[in-house]
Amino acid sequence: MNLTKLRYVVAVDRHSAITAAARALNVTQSAVTKAVADVEQEVGAALFDRHARGVAATAAGRAFIDRAARILADMDQLVADVGAGRESREQVLRIGVSSSSLEGLMSRAIWALVGAHPEVRVQMRGAPFEAAVQLFRQGDLDAIVGPARPLMAEAGVRCDPLPPLVAQFYVRRGHPLAGRLVTAEEVAAFPLIVPELRGPYADPIQHLMQQIDGDPARRLHIMEDFTMAAGLIERSEAIGVVVDSYARSRQFRSRFDVLDYGLQEPLPMAVAYRSSGRQDRALGWFRKAVQDYPPTSDGPLP
């Protein structure tokens, strides 16, 4: 499989039609059709569903095309950087954050990194733990900020410890449970919104669910986006999960109350990166920034 065929496949996806892709690429329609067929044969799956108005990516095709687009983007950047006398890996830093609810708390570290090294371009992605690890294994991420224990269990990984994560249940101001000690049974009586059921919040949420009779999942909602979850919680009786460092902020306290309920013991966190190969400067700069301004500790912007 060559890069030209990948470019043809990505172009077909972007234009939703083989004819339009061929026109944009300034090649014949038959060349694009053959490239798509060759790639589909090589991967052993259909990348597109054909219909009267054009094509649409299949489920398998979506995953393949998205990764192909990232590979092409990296190759284009590599060529451009080599031409400018730079190394691509020192210019683009791809960071995974698990869970997604921690993504907004990375602002201090990223601010410090790009402020001191403006030549570095950061691509940050929040994802559930298993998804983030898979992206890391595939080479699509350079580092992951997440729970230390499962990251340390990954082969070929080194971890720098970070301050532990402390999670809290939170509710809107004036919620029936606010302002007093609450039990697991009382928490379970309300809808619960969590970022994921694996990763940093897995153990305490599973422990809570085990204490509830009947089907506990009926009141459980999974939303990775913290802003969306917070908006629902502010307008309903639902209960959410928040990192303690953000829960202490004035902005958060003006909108929400933290429940008096012991959600979990502090969870060790880490920034993980590959143990093999040369560690480039950009990764070293990021490791220092996240040590100085960890997402699980509060403090002013640098």
N, C-alpha and C positions, 0 to 999 in steps of 0.2 A: 504494500500500500504506500503510495507516495503522497507528498503534500499537495500536489496539483489536484488529485482526485478528492482529497479532503476539502480543498477550497471550493471545488465544484459542488460538493454535497452541502457545505455550509451556505453557499450562495443560493442553492435551490430552497433551502429552509427559509432564508431571509426574504426571498422574493415569492415564496409559496407557489412557484411555477417553474418548470424547466425552461420554457421559452423565455421568460423574463430573466432568469439567471444567465442563460446563454447570451442574451443581449447585453447584460451588464458586464459579463466577462469578456465580451467580444470574441466569442467562439461559436462554433456551430451547435445547434440543438442536439445533433446526434452525438457529439463529443461529450456533452453533459449527461445525456441519457446513458451512454456507455459507462461513464465514470460512476454514476450512481449504481448501475447494475453490478459493476465490478466490485464496488465496496460492499454492497449488500451480499454478494456471493462470498466475499472474503470473511465478513463478520458472521455470516450464517443467519441473518435476520433481515426482515424488511424494514427499511428506514422510513419509508413514506407510504401513506395511504393515498392512492390516486382517486381523484374525483373530477367531475366535469369542469370545475373552475380552476383546478390546479392540483396541488399536493399539500398534505399536512403530515407532520412527523408522527410516527407511531410512538408508543410508550418506550420501546427499546431504542427507537431512533432518536427520541428526545435526549436520552442520557448520552448516547454516542455523539450526537451533533454538538451538544453543549461542551463536552470534553474536547472534541476536535477543534471547536472554536477557540478554546483556551490554549491548546497546543499551537495553533496557528498564530495566535496573538503573541505567545511567548517567542516563537520563531521569528516573527517580524520584529519584535523588540530586540532580540538577540542580534539580528543582522544590523539594525539601526545602531545599537550600542557599540558593536564591534567597529562599525564604520566611524563612529565618533571617538574611538579609543577608550571605551568604557566596557565594564563587564556587566551584563544584564542582571546577574544575581545581586549585584551591589546597588541596583537602582530600583528593583521591584521586590517588595517584601510582602508575601501572602500569609496572613495571620488568621487562624481559626479561633473562635471564642465559643466555649461550651459551658453553660448553656447560652442561648441567644440573649437571655435577660441580662447577661453581664456585658453585652456589647457596648451599651451606653456608658458603662463605668470605665471603659478603656480610654476615655477622652484625655485624661491627664497624661497617661503614658505616651499616647500618640502625639499629643501636643508637644511634649518634651522631645520626642524623637525627631519629628519633622522641623521643629524650631531650631534644633541644633544641627540637623543634617537635611537641609531642604532638597538635596539631590535624591533622597530616597522617596519612592512612591509607594504608599501603603495600600494594599488591597485587603480589607478586613471583612470577615464573613462569620456571622453567628450561625450556629448549627447545633442540632442535638448531638450528643456525645458520639454515638456510633457513626453518624454521618460525617462528623468532623474527623474522626480517626480514619475512616475510609478514604477521605480526601487526602489526608496526610500520607497514608500508605501508597496512594496513587501518585504522589509527588505533586499534588495540586496545592498543598499548603507547605510553608516553610516552618511554621511553629504553631502550637496549639496552647492556649491558655484554658485550663480546665482542672478537674479533680485529679489530685496527684496519684492516688493508688492505682486506678486503672491505666493511667498514662505510663507509670513506671513499669507496669506489667507488659507493655508493648516491646517487642524485640527491636533492637537497634535504636533505642530512644534514650536520650539524656534529659534529665529534668532539673530545673532550678526551682527550689521551693519558694512559694509566695505565702503571705499571711493567710490564715485559714478563712474560709467563707462561713459566715454565720447567717442563716436564713430566718426570717420571721414571717408569720401570718399577718396580713394587713387587711383593713376594711375601710369603707367610707367613714367620714366623720358622722357621728350620731348612729352608728350601727348598733343593733341590740346587744352585741357582745363586747362592745368597746368599754374600756374603763374598769374592767374587773377580771379576775382570774377565771379562765374558761377550761372546760374539759374536752376530751376528744369527742365525746358524744354530742356536745353542743356545737363543736366545729362541724361535725358530720351532718348536722341538720340543715346546713346551708350549702349552696353550690360552691364548688371549689375550682379555682382556675390555676393551673400549674403550667410551666413552660415545657415540661417533658416528664416522662415517667422513668427515664434512665438518666444517669449522670448525677449532678450534684444533689438533686432533690429526691432521688429514688428511694433511699432508705427511710427517711422520715415519713414520706407520703405513703409508702407501702405499710409502714408500721401503723399509721393512722387508719388506713383502709382495713387492716386486719382486725381492728377493734370495733368495727361497725357490722351490725347484723344485716342480713339481706344482701342486696346487690349494691356495693359501694360505688361502682362505676357510673351509676345512673345520675349522680350529681357531680361527676368529675368532667371538667373541660380542659383540653390541652391547647394552649395558645403560646407560640414561641415569641410573638411580638409583645413586648412589655407595654408599649404605649396603648395598643388595642385592649389588652387585659385591664390596664389601669382605668381606661375610659369606661369599661363595663362595670368594674368594681365601684367606681365613683357614682354610678347611676343605679346601683342595684344592691341586693343583700349578699352578693357573692363575696367570697374570701379569696385572696391572692397570696402569692409568695414573693417576698422582696429580700434583697441582700441587705444585711444590717448597716453596712457603710452608707448606702443610699437612704435607708429608712431614717437615719439620724439627720438628714439634711433639712434645712428650713423649707425648701420647696416641697418636699414630700410631706412634712408634718402639717403644712397648710391645707392639704387635701385629704389626708388619710390618718387613721390611727393604727398603731401596731397592737395586736392582741397579746394579752398576757398569757401566753401558752408556750411551753418549751418545745419548739419544733424539732431541734436536733442539736447534737454536739457539734462543735466547730469542725468543718470539713477541710482537711489539708488540700491546698491548691498548688499548682505548679505551672511553669511555662516549659513545654516539651519541644525538643528539636532533635534532629538526627545525630547520632553519636559517630557515624562514619563520615569520611570525607572532610574536605576543608570547610571550616566555619568562616563565612565571609564577614566583612565588616558590618554590613547592614544588620545582619542577625545579631551580632554582638552589641550593636548600638540599641537594638530593640530590647534585648535581654536586660541591659542596664536600665533602660527607661522604665520597663515594667517592674523591675526591682525597686526603683526609686519611687514609682507611682503605681503601686499595685491596685487592681480593680476592687479588691476586697478590703481596702482601707480607705478611709475618707481623708480629705485634705484639700488645700487650695490648688488651683491650677498653677503649673510652673511658670 
